[in-house]
Amino acid sequence: MPPPNPTATTLKRIHREIADLKKEDLGPIQLAPTDDDLFHWTATIPGPDGSVYEGGIFHVEIILGHDYPFSAPRMVFRTRIYHMNINERGSICIDILKHNWSPALSLFKVILSLSSLLTDPNPIPSIATEYVRNRVQHDREARRWTELYARPKASDDKDKGKGKGKGRAAPAPAQRTSARPAGAGASVLVISDDEEGAAPRRTRAAAAVAATATAGTKRKRAAVADGEVDIDLSNDDGGGGPARATRRARTGAPGEVIVIEDED
């Protein structure tokens, strides 16, 4: 909400600064008034490269008085930051926002000064004492605050692009294995449920087993079209040995013959 009775000089100055910003190269810095209030501005300052604030995005709120630029703007960090010149409420301790303010300064110049303040602080008590006496501890804590409060969350960006309520992927089904003891003519048939409709896979213990699997058969007939096979495993010697059963089996590969031994 704009202050009561802003002067014509104040309004003229604000419009001029808006026009000047369009000509400036702001780089990654963002600075603009809100949509409905020329006296309420927002700014974002990226953490300077190589500093303990690198990777963070720091939001600053700016309130202009009714007599701006003859009084300093009020600026507050809305992003928490571990800095000796910025307290826990976001208030900034810098001379150009207090006794060293000048109407010759613009909002853009102040924001640039705040960006420089992140890498070149003015030592004052409490955090400053830590900064001077234990710089390693100071930098460790400053980085921790940047991670906690200023670094954008990757999950937030993904949620915006992909939407909400997306279900989790179902885990892959366990593999089932059926095996018969290896012997003359025996084979191992492995059936996997990894993919629906996938052809069963068959493995043999050794090449010799595969060779002997078909040696004792008298007749084998394979239906190539639909993957069914008719297997007759009667004895070759024709003598009185026990007859072996005929089995029909479905395989994934057309024309494939599977030898199955049924002992009485």
Sequence and secondary structure as in RCSB ss.txt:
>XXXX:A:sequence
MPPPNPTATTLKRIHREIADLKKEDLGPIQLAPTDDDLFHWTATIPGPDGSVYEGGIFHVEIILGHDYPFSAPRM
VFRTRIYHMNINERGSICIDILKHNWSPALSLFKVILSLSSLLTDPNPIPSIATEYVRNRVQHDREARRWTELYA
RPKASDDKDKGKGKGKGRAAPAPAQRTSARPAGAGASVLVISDDEEGAAPRRTRAAAAVAATATAGTKRKRAAVA
DGEVDIDLSNDDGGGGPARATRRARTGAPGEVIVIEDED
>XXXX:A:secstr
   SS  HHHHHHHHHHHHHHTTS  TT EEEEETTEEEEEEEEEE  TTSTTTT EEEEEEE  TTTTSS  EE
EE S   BTTB TT BB  GGGTTT  TT  HHHHHHHHHHHHHS    TTHHHHHHH HHHHHHHHHHHIIIII
S  HHHHHHHHH S           EEEE    TT  EEEE  SSTT   EEE S HHHHHHHHHT SEEEE TT
TSEEEEE   SS SS      EEEE SSTT         
